[in-house]
Amino acid sequence: MTSDPNCIFCKIIQGQIPSTRVYEDEKHLAFMDINPLNRGHCLMIPKDHHPTIHDIPDDLLAGLMIAAKKLAGRVVRALGAQGINLIQSNGRAANQIIDHFHLHLVPRWRPDDLPVANWDLKPGAPEEIATAAEAIRQAT
Ligand SMILES: [Zn+2]
């Protein structure tokens, strides 16, 4: 089990910092977010310390998504949510605060006016979309 002694989520996994756990298996842990966007907002994390999506092993990520699917169903059924967002951020520019891979599960009810997946649709410049697409296709 990889761990970072300075990581708050690793401390939660090891029980050094209390958390309100809602799901746990051999490789994953989910607990309530202490700064919830909505009722039932929780976090799913791998028990191994990996900072971002660029670092987490593929098989661990795949298993985490399956665990998140299970938990998302439970959250929706338990709280009668009308929808649920799964949000995952990487890097400061993306507002990642804790450098331990985590997936936010945010239950939704209309109208909750949360600033989550709630942007206005504005058509982009076709040339800009095309050049970004070409850069992505060329990347390794
Ligand atoms: Zn950690």
Backbone and ligand atoms as CSV (ligand in chain L), in Angstrom:
chain,resi,resn,atom,element,x,y,z
A,1,MET,N,N,0.869,-1.196,0.000
A,1,MET,CA,C,0.000,0.000,0.000
A,1,MET,C,C,0.898,1.236,0.000
A,2,THR,N,N,0.806,2.072,-1.050
A,2,THR,CA,C,1.593,3.300,-1.081
A,2,THR,C,C,0.860,4.391,-0.312
A,3,SER,N,N,1.623,5.198,0.384
A,3,SER,CA,C,1.041,6.203,1.257
A,3,SER,C,C,1.970,7.406,1.326
A,4,ASP,N,N,1.393,8.589,1.512
A,4,ASP,CA,C,2.181,9.812,1.693
A,4,ASP,C,C,1.884,10.335,3.097
A,5,PRO,N,N,2.908,10.415,3.966
A,5,PRO,CA,C,2.660,10.800,5.358
A,5,PRO,C,C,2.091,12.215,5.522
A,6,ASN,N,N,2.220,13.041,4.478
A,6,ASN,CA,C,1.693,14.408,4.565
A,6,ASN,C,C,0.315,14.558,3.922
A,7,CYS,N,N,-0.255,13.452,3.428
A,7,CYS,CA,C,-1.514,13.529,2.680
A,7,CYS,C,C,-2.709,13.332,3.614
A,8,ILE,N,N,-3.631,14.259,3.585
A,8,ILE,CA,C,-4.796,14.202,4.478
A,8,ILE,C,C,-5.665,12.985,4.169
A,9,PHE,N,N,-5.764,12.598,2.892
A,9,PHE,CA,C,-6.585,11.429,2.553
A,9,PHE,C,C,-5.898,10.138,3.002
A,10,CYS,N,N,-4.573,10.075,2.908
A,10,CYS,CA,C,-3.866,8.900,3.430
A,10,CYS,C,C,-4.078,8.797,4.944
A,11,LYS,N,N,-4.104,9.939,5.630
A,11,LYS,CA,C,-4.356,9.926,7.076
A,11,LYS,C,C,-5.775,9.465,7.378
A,12,ILE,N,N,-6.724,9.834,6.532
A,12,ILE,CA,C,-8.108,9.357,6.695
A,12,ILE,C,C,-8.154,7.840,6.507
A,13,ILE,N,N,-7.484,7.330,5.470
A,13,ILE,CA,C,-7.450,5.882,5.210
A,13,ILE,C,C,-6.906,5.147,6.424
A,14,GLN,N,N,-5.852,5.696,7.020
A,14,GLN,CA,C,-5.204,5.031,8.161
A,14,GLN,C,C,-5.912,5.299,9.488
A,15,GLY,N,N,-6.978,6.103,9.443
A,15,GLY,CA,C,-7.741,6.372,10.654
A,15,GLY,C,C,-7.109,7.403,11.566
A,16,GLN,N,N,-6.073,8.111,11.067
A,16,GLN,CA,C,-5.421,9.145,11.879
A,16,GLN,C,C,-6.252,10.427,11.921
A,17,ILE,N,N,-7.103,10.592,10.895
A,17,ILE,CA,C,-8.057,11.705,10.846
A,17,ILE,C,C,-9.441,11.072,10.712
A,18,PRO,N,N,-10.396,11.498,11.542
A,18,PRO,CA,C,-11.727,10.879,11.475
A,18,PRO,C,C,-12.453,11.224,10.173
A,19,SER,N,N,-13.296,10.317,9.736
A,19,SER,CA,C,-14.137,10.568,8.565
A,19,SER,C,C,-15.428,9.793,8.747
A,20,THR,N,N,-16.428,10.193,8.006
A,20,THR,CA,C,-17.709,9.492,8.030
A,20,THR,C,C,-17.748,8.587,6.806
A,21,ARG,N,N,-17.415,7.325,7.027
A,21,ARG,CA,C,-17.260,6.381,5.920
A,21,ARG,C,C,-18.613,5.873,5.433
A,22,VAL,N,N,-18.733,5.732,4.120
A,22,VAL,CA,C,-19.983,5.230,3.546
A,22,VAL,C,C,-19.760,4.003,2.670
A,23,TYR,N,N,-18.514,3.715,2.309
A,23,TYR,CA,C,-18.214,2.533,1.488
A,23,TYR,C,C,-16.750,2.195,1.686
A,24,GLU,N,N,-16.452,0.910,1.732
A,24,GLU,CA,C,-15.057,0.494,1.814
A,24,GLU,C,C,-14.927,-0.908,1.257
A,25,ASP,N,N,-13.893,-1.126,0.474
A,25,ASP,CA,C,-13.497,-2.476,0.093
A,25,ASP,C,C,-11.975,-2.539,0.174
A,26,GLU,N,N,-11.389,-3.583,-0.354
A,26,GLU,CA,C,-9.956,-3.798,-0.188
A,26,GLU,C,C,-9.114,-2.627,-0.708
A,27,LYS,N,N,-9.531,-2.036,-1.839
A,27,LYS,CA,C,-8.704,-1.039,-2.505
A,27,LYS,C,C,-9.266,0.381,-2.505
A,28,HIS,N,N,-10.526,0.550,-2.072
A,28,HIS,CA,C,-11.193,1.846,-2.193
A,28,HIS,C,C,-11.883,2.223,-0.894
A,29,LEU,N,N,-12.018,3.534,-0.709
A,29,LEU,CA,C,-12.733,4.050,0.462
A,29,LEU,C,C,-13.577,5.233,0.010
A,30,ALA,N,N,-14.782,5.331,0.544
A,30,ALA,CA,C,-15.619,6.504,0.290
A,30,ALA,C,C,-16.091,7.063,1.623
A,31,PHE,N,N,-16.104,8.386,1.702
A,31,PHE,CA,C,-16.498,9.067,2.935
A,31,PHE,C,C,-17.174,10.381,2.576
A,32,MET,N,N,-17.893,10.933,3.539
A,32,MET,CA,C,-18.633,12.163,3.292
A,32,MET,C,C,-17.667,13.345,3.161
A,33,ASP,N,N,-17.932,14.215,2.190
A,33,ASP,CA,C,-17.157,15.452,2.048
A,33,ASP,C,C,-17.537,16.389,3.185
A,34,ILE,N,N,-16.540,16.947,3.883
A,34,ILE,CA,C,-16.851,17.840,5.012
A,34,ILE,C,C,-17.198,19.242,4.527
A,35,ASN,N,N,-17.061,19.503,3.229
A,35,ASN,CA,C,-17.492,20.764,2.636
A,35,ASN,C,C,-18.489,20.450,1.516
A,36,PRO,N,N,-19.647,19.889,1.879
A,36,PRO,CA,C,-20.539,19.358,0.834
A,36,PRO,C,C,-21.176,20.440,-0.032
A,37,LEU,N,N,-21.225,20.147,-1.334
A,37,LEU,CA,C,-21.946,21.001,-2.266
A,37,LEU,C,C,-23.441,20.786,-2.141
A,38,ASN,N,N,-23.821,19.589,-1.717
A,38,ASN,CA,C,-25.222,19.205,-1.631
A,38,ASN,C,C,-25.341,18.089,-0.608
A,39,ARG,N,N,-26.550,17.805,-0.175
A,39,ARG,CA,C,-26.770,16.701,0.761
A,39,ARG,C,C,-26.287,15.393,0.132
A,40,GLY,N,N,-25.464,14.638,0.854
A,40,GLY,CA,C,-24.995,13.347,0.358
A,40,GLY,C,C,-23.709,13.402,-0.431
A,41,HIS,N,N,-23.100,14.574,-0.585
A,41,HIS,CA,C,-21.835,14.721,-1.317
A,41,HIS,C,C,-20.763,13.875,-0.634
A,42,CYS,N,N,-20.206,12.936,-1.365
A,42,CYS,CA,C,-19.155,12.084,-0.805
A,42,CYS,C,C,-18.008,11.927,-1.796
A,43,LEU,N,N,-16.916,11.366,-1.303
A,43,LEU,CA,C,-15.694,11.205,-2.091
A,43,LEU,C,C,-15.310,9.741,-2.146
A,44,MET,N,N,-14.925,9.273,-3.325
A,44,MET,CA,C,-14.402,7.920,-3.491
A,44,MET,C,C,-12.917,8.044,-3.807
A,45,ILE,N,N,-12.077,7.344,-3.039
A,45,ILE,CA,C,-10.635,7.414,-3.259
A,45,ILE,C,C,-10.034,6.007,-3.292
A,46,PRO,N,N,-8.896,5.863,-3.986
A,46,PRO,CA,C,-8.151,4.610,-3.864
A,46,PRO,C,C,-7.373,4.629,-2.549
A,47,LYS,N,N,-7.166,3.458,-1.947
A,47,LYS,CA,C,-6.396,3.416,-0.702
A,47,LYS,C,C,-4.907,3.650,-0.958
A,48,ASP,N,N,-4.445,3.386,-2.169
A,48,ASP,CA,C,-3.077,3.722,-2.553
A,48,ASP,C,C,-2.999,5.203,-2.912
A,49,HIS,N,N,-1.890,5.834,-2.536
A,49,HIS,CA,C,-1.704,7.257,-2.823
A,49,HIS,C,C,-1.219,7.458,-4.255
A,50,HIS,N,N,-2.044,8.089,-5.066
A,50,HIS,CA,C,-1.674,8.513,-6.421
A,50,HIS,C,C,-2.258,9.908,-6.587
A,51,PRO,N,N,-1.443,10.909,-6.921
A,51,PRO,CA,C,-1.932,12.291,-6.931
A,51,PRO,C,C,-3.037,12.580,-7.950
A,52,THR,N,N,-2.878,12.118,-9.182
A,52,THR,CA,C,-3.822,12.531,-10.232
A,52,THR,C,C,-4.155,11.361,-11.154
A,53,ILE,N,N,-5.009,11.636,-12.126
A,53,ILE,CA,C,-5.364,10.625,-13.127
A,53,ILE,C,C,-4.147,10.215,-13.953
A,54,HIS,N,N,-3.130,11.085,-13.985
A,54,HIS,CA,C,-1.916,10.777,-14.744
A,54,HIS,C,C,-1.032,9.761,-14.012
A,55,ASP,N,N,-1.298,9.550,-12.728
A,55,ASP,CA,C,-0.454,8.685,-11.907
A,55,ASP,C,C,-1.117,7.361,-11.534
A,56,ILE,N,N,-2.435,7.319,-11.489
A,56,ILE,CA,C,-3.130,6.139,-10.972
A,56,ILE,C,C,-3.044,4.991,-11.986
A,57,PRO,N,N,-2.713,3.785,-11.531
A,57,PRO,CA,C,-2.660,2.649,-12.461
A,57,PRO,C,C,-4.033,2.358,-13.070
A,58,ASP,N,N,-4.022,1.893,-14.311
A,58,ASP,CA,C,-5.268,1.666,-15.046
A,58,ASP,C,C,-6.222,0.727,-14.311
A,59,ASP,N,N,-5.692,-0.377,-13.782
A,59,ASP,CA,C,-6.588,-1.351,-13.150
A,59,ASP,C,C,-7.203,-0.802,-11.872
A,60,LEU,N,N,-6.440,0.027,-11.156
A,60,LEU,CA,C,-6.988,0.639,-9.944
A,60,LEU,C,C,-8.082,1.641,-10.304
A,61,LEU,N,N,-7.843,2.420,-11.354
A,61,LEU,CA,C,-8.847,3.390,-11.810
A,61,LEU,C,C,-10.124,2.683,-12.263
A,62,ALA,N,N,-9.957,1.606,-13.005
A,62,ALA,CA,C,-11.131,0.865,-13.480
A,62,ALA,C,C,-11.938,0.331,-12.300
A,63,GLY,N,N,-11.252,-0.241,-11.326
A,63,GLY,CA,C,-11.950,-0.762,-10.153
A,63,GLY,C,C,-12.621,0.342,-9.358
A,64,LEU,N,N,-11.963,1.498,-9.284
A,64,LEU,CA,C,-12.535,2.627,-8.547
A,64,LEU,C,C,-13.820,3.112,-9.216
A,65,MET,N,N,-13.834,3.118,-10.543
A,65,MET,CA,C,-15.047,3.556,-11.243
A,65,MET,C,C,-16.194,2.578,-11.033
A,66,ILE,N,N,-15.882,1.307,-10.952
A,66,ILE,CA,C,-16.933,0.311,-10.689
A,66,ILE,C,C,-17.470,0.484,-9.265
A,67,ALA,N,N,-16.569,0.734,-8.311
A,67,ALA,CA,C,-17.008,0.992,-6.938
A,67,ALA,C,C,-17.844,2.271,-6.880
A,68,ALA,N,N,-17.444,3.278,-7.647
A,68,ALA,CA,C,-18.193,4.543,-7.681
A,68,ALA,C,C,-19.580,4.345,-8.283
A,69,LYS,N,N,-19.685,3.478,-9.276
A,69,LYS,CA,C,-20.998,3.178,-9.863
A,69,LYS,C,C,-21.923,2.579,-8.806
A,70,LYS,N,N,-21.371,1.642,-8.020
A,70,LYS,CA,C,-22.136,1.009,-6.945
A,70,LYS,C,C,-22.592,2.055,-5.932
A,71,LEU,N,N,-21.651,2.900,-5.518
A,71,LEU,CA,C,-21.967,3.912,-4.511
A,71,LEU,C,C,-22.948,4.948,-5.063
A,72,ALA,N,N,-22.780,5.346,-6.317
A,72,ALA,CA,C,-23.696,6.338,-6.911
A,72,ALA,C,C,-25.132,5.825,-6.867
A,73,GLY,N,N,-25.324,4.549,-7.150
A,73,GLY,CA,C,-26.666,3.969,-7.080
A,73,GLY,C,C,-27.217,4.022,-5.666
A,74,ARG,N,N,-26.368,3.705,-4.711
A,74,ARG,CA,C,-26.807,3.737,-3.306
A,74,ARG,C,C,-27.178,5.157,-2.874
A,75,VAL,N,N,-26.345,6.132,-3.259
A,75,VAL,CA,C,-26.595,7.524,-2.881
A,75,VAL,C,C,-27.937,7.986,-3.451
A,76,VAL,N,N,-28.147,7.711,-4.730
A,76,VAL,CA,C,-29.380,8.147,-5.392
A,76,VAL,C,C,-30.601,7.491,-4.738
A,77,ARG,N,N,-30.513,6.180,-4.511
A,77,ARG,CA,C,-31.658,5.466,-3.922
A,77,ARG,C,C,-31.891,5.902,-2.477
A,78,ALA,N,N,-30.810,6.075,-1.718
A,78,ALA,CA,C,-30.945,6.403,-0.291
A,78,ALA,C,C,-31.535,7.786,-0.075
A,79,LEU,N,N,-31.174,8.728,-0.936
A,79,LEU,CA,C,-31.561,10.119,-0.711
A,79,LEU,C,C,-32.644,10.588,-1.676
A,80,GLY,N,N,-33.047,9.729,-2.591
A,80,GLY,CA,C,-34.064,10.126,-3.560
A,80,GLY,C,C,-33.577,11.220,-4.494
A,81,ALA,N,N,-32.286,11.190,-4.823
A,81,ALA,CA,C,-31.742,12.214,-5.725
A,81,ALA,C,C,-32.317,12.030,-7.128
A,82,GLN,N,N,-32.410,13.146,-7.841
A,82,GLN,CA,C,-32.916,13.115,-9.220
A,82,GLN,C,C,-31.790,12.888,-10.216
A,83,GLY,N,N,-30.552,13.101,-9.774
A,83,GLY,CA,C,-29.381,12.916,-10.625
A,83,GLY,C,C,-28.145,12.913,-9.747
A,84,ILE,N,N,-26.986,12.668,-10.357
A,84,ILE,CA,C,-25.732,12.698,-9.595
A,84,ILE,C,C,-24.590,13.040,-10.548
A,85,ASN,N,N,-23.729,13.957,-10.113
A,85,ASN,CA,C,-22.514,14.281,-10.868
A,85,ASN,C,C,-21.344,13.528,-10.267
A,86,LEU,N,N,-20.476,13.009,-11.133
A,86,LEU,CA,C,-19.180,12.475,-10.724
A,86,LEU,C,C,-18.139,13.446,-11.260
A,87,ILE,N,N,-17.366,14.027,-10.347
A,87,ILE,CA,C,-16.420,15.082,-10.717
A,87,ILE,C,C,-15.028,14.680,-10.253
A,88,GLN,N,N,-14.060,14.849,-11.138
A,88,GLN,CA,C,-12.688,14.459,-10.808
A,88,GLN,C,C,-11.760,15.533,-11.345
A,89,SER,N,N,-10.931,16.117,-10.491
A,89,SER,CA,C,-10.092,17.255,-10.861
A,89,SER,C,C,-8.617,16.896,-10.747
A,90,ASN,N,N,-7.816,17.443,-11.666
A,90,ASN,CA,C,-6.376,17.167,-11.701
A,90,ASN,C,C,-5.599,18.461,-11.881
A,91,GLY,N,N,-4.808,18.818,-10.877
A,91,GLY,CA,C,-3.971,20.013,-10.967
A,91,GLY,C,C,-4.652,21.249,-10.405
A,92,ARG,N,N,-3.829,22.223,-10.009
A,92,ARG,CA,C,-4.356,23.452,-9.401
A,92,ARG,C,C,-5.255,24.220,-10.369
A,93,ALA,N,N,-4.917,24.198,-11.652
A,93,ALA,CA,C,-5.737,24.928,-12.624
A,93,ALA,C,C,-7.144,24.347,-12.697
A,94,ALA,N,N,-7.272,23.077,-12.331
A,94,ALA,CA,C,-8.582,22.417,-12.325
A,94,ALA,C,C,-9.199,22.412,-10.921
A,95,ASN,N,N,-8.601,23.201,-10.015
A,95,ASN,CA,C,-9.087,23.326,-8.639
A,95,ASN,C,C,-8.947,22.047,-7.819
A,96,GLN,N,N,-7.950,21.227,-8.138
A,96,GLN,CA,C,-7.642,20.096,-7.255
A,96,GLN,C,C,-6.944,20.650,-6.029
A,97,ILE,N,N,-7.446,20.320,-4.848
A,97,ILE,CA,C,-6.885,20.843,-3.602
A,97,ILE,C,C,-6.070,19.775,-2.885
A,98,ILE,N,N,-6.576,18.543,-2.828
A,98,ILE,CA,C,-5.871,17.438,-2.171
A,98,ILE,C,C,-5.217,16.583,-3.260
A,99,ASP,N,N,-3.899,16.410,-3.143
A,99,ASP,CA,C,-3.158,15.683,-4.179
A,99,ASP,C,C,-3.191,14.174,-3.956
A,100,HIS,N,N,-4.395,13.654,-3.820
A,100,HIS,CA,C,-4.643,12.204,-3.750
A,100,HIS,C,C,-5.875,12.007,-4.619
A,101,PHE,N,N,-5.740,11.222,-5.667
A,101,PHE,CA,C,-6.834,11.038,-6.627
A,101,PHE,C,C,-8.165,10.868,-5.884
A,102,HIS,N,N,-9.170,11.621,-6.296
A,102,HIS,CA,C,-10.489,11.470,-5.683
A,102,HIS,C,C,-11.586,11.832,-6.661
A,103,LEU,N,N,-12.695,11.168,-6.458
A,103,LEU,CA,C,-13.877,11.359,-7.292
A,103,LEU,C,C,-14.983,11.884,-6.396
A,104,HIS,N,N,-15.516,13.047,-6.757
A,104,HIS,CA,C,-16.653,13.596,-6.017
A,104,HIS,C,C,-17.934,12.986,-6.549
A,105,LEU,N,N,-18.811,12.562,-5.661
A,105,LEU,CA,C,-20.153,12.132,-6.042
A,105,LEU,C,C,-21.109,13.169,-5.453
A,106,VAL,N,N,-21.767,13.919,-6.327
A,106,VAL,CA,C,-22.610,15.024,-5.883
A,106,VAL,C,C,-24.050,14.777,-6.333
A,107,PRO,N,N,-24.917,14.369,-5.388
A,107,PRO,CA,C,-26.325,14.166,-5.750
A,107,PRO,C,C,-26.980,15.486,-6.134
A,108,ARG,N,N,-27.959,15.412,-7.056
A,108,ARG,CA,C,-28.592,16.635,-7.550
A,108,ARG,C,C,-30.114,16.545,-7.476
A,109,TRP,N,N,-30.708,17.685,-7.159
A,109,TRP,CA,C,-32.152,17.878,-7.195
A,109,TRP,C,C,-32.391,19.198,-7.891
A,110,ARG,N,N,-33.400,19.262,-8.730
A,110,ARG,CA,C,-33.714,20.532,-9.383
A,110,ARG,C,C,-34.724,21.294,-8.550
A,111,PRO,N,N,-34.623,22.611,-8.481
A,111,PRO,CA,C,-33.490,23.412,-8.937
A,111,PRO,C,C,-32.525,23.632,-7.792
A,112,ASP,N,N,-31.275,23.193,-7.888
A,112,ASP,CA,C,-30.338,23.432,-6.783
A,112,ASP,C,C,-29.308,24.517,-7.108
A,113,ASP,N,N,-29.233,24.924,-8.370
A,113,ASP,CA,C,-28.373,26.037,-8.771
A,113,ASP,C,C,-26.914,25.871,-8.374
A,114,LEU,N,N,-26.441,24.625,-8.273
A,114,LEU,CA,C,-25.027,24.424,-7.963
A,114,LEU,C,C,-24.173,24.811,-9.173
A,115,PRO,N,N,-22.973,25.347,-8.890
A,115,PRO,CA,C,-22.075,25.707,-10.001
A,115,PRO,C,C,-21.309,24.483,-10.518
A,116,VAL,N,N,-22.030,23.404,-10.760
A,116,VAL,CA,C,-21.418,22.140,-11.189
A,116,VAL,C,C,-22.059,21.717,-12.501
A,117,ALA,N,N,-21.249,21.495,-13.517
A,117,ALA,CA,C,-21.743,21.082,-14.833
A,117,ALA,C,C,-22.937,21.941,-15.219
A,118,ASN,N,N,-22.750,23.228,-15.097
A,118,ASN,CA,C,-23.875,24.160,-15.202
A,118,ASN,C,C,-23.470,25.378,-16.030
A,119,TRP,N,N,-22.731,25.146,-17.106
A,119,TRP,CA,C,-22.262,26.262,-17.899
A,119,TRP,C,C,-23.208,26.527,-19.058
A,120,ASP,N,N,-23.164,27.785,-19.518
A,120,ASP,CA,C,-23.961,28.154,-20.680
A,120,ASP,C,C,-23.304,27.593,-21.935
A,121,LEU,N,N,-24.111,27.076,-22.844
A,121,LEU,CA,C,-23.588,26.551,-24.099
A,121,LEU,C,C,-23.368,27.699,-25.068
A,122,LYS,N,N,-22.103,27.892,-25.456
A,122,LYS,CA,C,-21.747,28.911,-26.438
A,122,LYS,C,C,-20.898,28.244,-27.509
A,123,PRO,N,N,-21.296,28.357,-28.772
A,123,PRO,CA,C,-20.512,27.710,-29.828
A,123,PRO,C,C,-19.075,28.225,-29.844
A,124,GLY,N,N,-18.105,27.278,-29.973
A,124,GLY,CA,C,-16.709,27.651,-30.086
A,124,GLY,C,C,-16.373,27.993,-31.525
A,125,ALA,N,N,-15.173,28.595,-31.699
A,125,ALA,CA,C,-14.704,28.905,-33.048
A,125,ALA,C,C,-14.286,27.595,-33.715
A,126,PRO,N,N,-14.864,27.242,-34.859
A,126,PRO,CA,C,-14.560,25.952,-35.507
A,126,PRO,C,C,-13.070,25.731,-35.738
A,127,GLU,N,N,-12.330,26.783,-36.156
A,127,GLU,CA,C,-10.898,26.627,-36.403
A,127,GLU,C,C,-10.151,26.277,-35.115
A,128,GLU,N,N,-10.542,26.919,-34.010
A,128,GLU,CA,C,-9.915,26.643,-32.713
A,128,GLU,C,C,-10.216,25.207,-32.260
A,129,ILE,N,N,-11.446,24.769,-32.460
A,129,ILE,CA,C,-11.820,23.384,-32.105
A,129,ILE,C,C,-11.003,22.405,-32.941
A,130,ALA,N,N,-10.856,22.709,-34.219
A,130,ALA,CA,C,-10.136,21.807,-35.127
A,130,ALA,C,C,-8.646,21.740,-34.776
A,131,THR,N,N,-8.019,22.873,-34.439
A,131,THR,CA,C,-6.589,22.836,-34.125
A,131,THR,C,C,-6.333,22.138,-32.792
A,132,ALA,N,N,-7.233,22.326,-31.831
A,132,ALA,CA,C,-7.091,21.611,-30.559
A,132,ALA,C,C,-7.254,20.113,-30.787
A,133,ALA,N,N,-8.230,19.736,-31.611
A,133,ALA,CA,C,-8.451,18.318,-31.912
A,133,ALA,C,C,-7.224,17.708,-32.587
A,134,GLU,N,N,-6.629,18.430,-33.510
A,134,GLU,CA,C,-5.448,17.909,-34.197
A,134,GLU,C,C,-4.280,17.724,-33.217
A,135,ALA,N,N,-4.107,18.689,-32.310
A,135,ALA,CA,C,-3.040,18.577,-31.309
A,135,ALA,C,C,-3.262,17.362,-30.420
A,136,ILE,N,N,-4.511,17.110,-30.030
A,136,ILE,CA,C,-4.826,15.959,-29.172
A,136,ILE,C,C,-4.575,14.654,-29.917
A,137,ARG,N,N,-4.990,14.605,-31.190
A,137,ARG,CA,C,-4.759,13.370,-31.976
A,137,ARG,C,C,-3.287,13.074,-32.138
A,138,GLN,N,N,-2.456,14.125,-32.258
A,138,GLN,CA,C,-1.011,13.945,-32.489
A,138,GLN,C,C,-0.253,13.602,-31.200
A,139,ALA,N,N,-0.862,13.866,-30.061
A,139,ALA,CA,C,-0.175,13.651,-28.779
A,139,ALA,C,C,-0.036,12.156,-28.482
A,140,THR,N,N,0.983,11.816,-27.721
A,140,THR,CA,C,1.173,10.408,-27.323
A,140,THR,C,C,0.900,10.255,-25.841
L,1,ZN,ZN,ZN,-2.704,10.202,-0.131
